[in-house]
Amino acid sequence: MTTVNTDSGTSPLHLLPPLWRGHPALADVLGRSNATLAASAAAQPFVLAGLAHFSELAPILVVTPTVAEAERLVDDLRCFLGDDGDTAGEPVGGSIELFSPWETLPLERVSPDAHTMGARMAVLWRLFGDEPVPGDPGLAVVVAP
């Protein structure tokens, strides 16, 4: 039996995405510009973590149907890939961010929450900012509902 020391505050799940290296489905998807890979809902975070770990393209944009699914996927991906605050380093060279929804309808006379606008602008700045922020590894995955 193998034991994993989790005293560093990281999840041992970040050791799983490198196991995808020899899988033919991953190699086929990474080698094509327009590919489809189907995975069950339970396996999607693991499959996306493998893609993010081995893909040279960053960030990967993942679109989900609901906010709850997006938040759950962000949490799952942070377990598999790590994130900015990890003491074990950056396995994928970037962070996982949720691109928050507006939470208002287009014709409503209500402005979105200031926190929501700030969170969206922070993600957009990291995606399209002219000057990189020192010490910021960039984005690996952006999840948008």
N, C-alpha and C positions, 0 to 999 in steps of 0.2 A: 504494500500500500504506500502511495506517495502522499506526502503532506505538503501543503503550501502555506508559507508564512504570510499572513495577511496583516501583520502589524504595521506595515507601511501605509495602510489606509486604502490600498488599491484592491480591486476585485481580481480574483484569480481567473475570471472569465476573459481578461485581456490576453491570456495565453492561447485561447482557442482560434482566433482568426488566422494565425499563421498556419494552422493545420489544413487550410483550404488550398495551400500551394499546389499540390499535385492533382487537384480535382479537375477533370476534363470540362465540366460545365462552366467553371469559373474561367478557365483558360479560353474557352470558346467565346464567352461574353466579353472578356477584356480585349480580345483580339479583333472585335468587330465594331463598326461605328453605329450600327443599328441592330441591336440584339434584344431578345426577350428571354428572361429567366423567370420561371414560375416557382414560387415557394409558398408553403402554407403560412398562415398568419403567425403561428408560433415560431417558425424558422426564419421569418423575414429579418429580424434584427441581426441574427447570426450571418445570414447571407449578405446583408448590406455591410456588415462589419468586415467580412472577407473582401468584398468589392472595394471598400474604402482603404483597406490595408494594402492591397496589391495594385490598385489603379494608380496610374501616373497623373490622372486628371483630378483636379480638386478645385472647388468643392463639388461634391455630389449633391444634387438637389433631389429630395424625396418629397412627394406630395401625398398627403393622406386625406381621407374624406372628412374627418372630424378633428376637432381640437384635442379631444381626449386621446385619440389614437396617436396624434402627433406628439403629445406630451409623454405618452407611454413609450413611444419609439425613441425619443430623445434620451429618456432615462435608460432604456435598454442599451442603446448604442454607447452611452457613456460607460456602462459596465464592461462592454466588449472592447472599446477602443481607448478608454481613458479620456481625460479632458484636461483643460489648462492647468488645473490645480494639482494634478497627479505628481506624486513624489517618485514614481517609477519612470517618468519621462513621457514623451509623446509618441506612442506607438504609430500613429498615423500622421504625425506632423501637423496637427491642427486640432481645432475644437469642434464640438457638435453644438449647433445653435438652433433654437426654435424661432422661426419667423412668425411672430405673433399675428393673429388675424385682427382686423379692424374692430370687430364686435359691434359694428353699426351698419345699417343698410345704406346704400349709396344716396338715397334721396331723403334720409332722415335729417332733421335740423339739429341733430345732436353731434357734437364733436367726439371723436374717439378719446379715450383716456390718455392723459399725458404720459403715463408710464408705458402704455402700449406704443404710442408714437416714438418715444425714446428708444424702446427696445428694437423696433423696426428700423429706425435710423442707424442704430449701432450695428446691426447686421448688414445693412446696405453699405455703410461706410467701410466695414471690413471687406465687403465684396468688391466695391468699386472705388474706394478711396485712392487718391493720387499718390499719397505718401504712406508707406507702411509704418505702422506704429512700432517703435523699437521693442523687441522682446515678444511681439505678437507672432505666434507661429502661423497665423491665418486660420482659415476655415477648412475643415475636412468634409463635413456634412452639414447641410442646411435642410431642416425639416419644416415644411409649410403645410398647414391644413387648408 
